[in-house]
Amino acid sequence: MSIEPIKWLGDKLRLLDQTRLPGEEIYIELSDHQGIASAITELKIRGAPAIGIAGAYGVALGAQKINSKAKDEFLEKLRDVSKTLTTTRPTAKNLFWAIERMQKVARTGKDAEEIKELLIAEAKKIHAEEVESSRKLSQLGSELIWDGSSILTHCNTGALATSGYGTALGAIKWAKEQGKKIKVYVTETRPLLQGARLTCWELKKANITSVLITDSMAGYLMSQKKIDCVIVGADRIALNGDIANKVGTYSLAVLAKEHGIPFYVAAPTTTVDPNLSSGDQIPIEQRSPDEVTHIQGIAIAPEGFEALNYAFDVTPHQLISAIITERGIIREPYGEGLKEVC
Ligand code: MRU
């Protein structure tokens, strides 16, 4: 069954509200950029490629509401629209990449009316390209997954996170479609449980043998030789191959190294940040401590207790066995390979 988390309806955007999954499949329709910005902040739409696509549609929708006829004034107002969208989530490069591309296209329009049309066409193009990239990298990534293997994955990197096949989960789904007998271990992914809520939902739909584990079980499973490889996505990749991904990814990479297990990262080239030479320059989102002290609104810590909520962490390239992109599988030295594919 195909999943369509992002759908352009001609004059508005339809999103599958991921905060309601797996209990309810609720779609929301948004007709302005403020609504899209809130949906991104609140994780109704999430996952690096998906928020890039939603951001692009957000710019297109914001442009339709600008009344200025003069091009300069129009572009100035469009910059405000873009700012609202980029101040939602700081880590995923795809969001900034998509919005920069929309701004660039806007500058080529001769007047306000033409810019409005160009922006809708460009958002649809970005959407289609990201779907195609995720298909290609899933196919390439599946080559690294052996028949009979057990794979550990973290967070959600499937259709929900990409609007296409997926990245890490895309490779897993492709391997299954090739007839490989695989088993997937899914980390629940505290604090917002993208693994338990979203990845398990997708794996169930895809009919793939899978088991949910708590994040802290990964080391024991590896020590018991139950995991053959780890495959995760990325939110931003620096030019030396360091990656930022959902918090907990770094710990999994260290554990994988200790146990001699390959650790793969799958992401489209739109996740690569050509301006950053290493991972320590990647902005890491910090979210509300309430997400740690509460689970779905229910307090699990004493009231007022201090909590930290880093949403991502950085995994250094030395711990990564390969980075899978739609343009090829890259291994050390990552600097050369990443420059080539970008
Ligand atoms: O906070 P989220 O749910 O947006 O985090 C998502 C992830 O960390 C994914 O692993 C990443 O975006 C890659 S998705 C293809």
Boltz pocket constraint, residues with backbone or C-beta under 6 A from the ligand:
constraints:
  - pocket:
      binder: B
      contacts: [[A, 46], [A, 47], [A, 48], [A, 49], [A, 92], [A, 154], [A, 155], [A, 156], [A, 157], [A, 158], [A, 161], [A, 162], [A, 166], [A, 167], [A, 168], [A, 194], [A, 232], [A, 233], [A, 234], [A, 235], [A, 245], [A, 246], [A, 247], [A, 266], [A, 311]]
      max_distance: 6.0
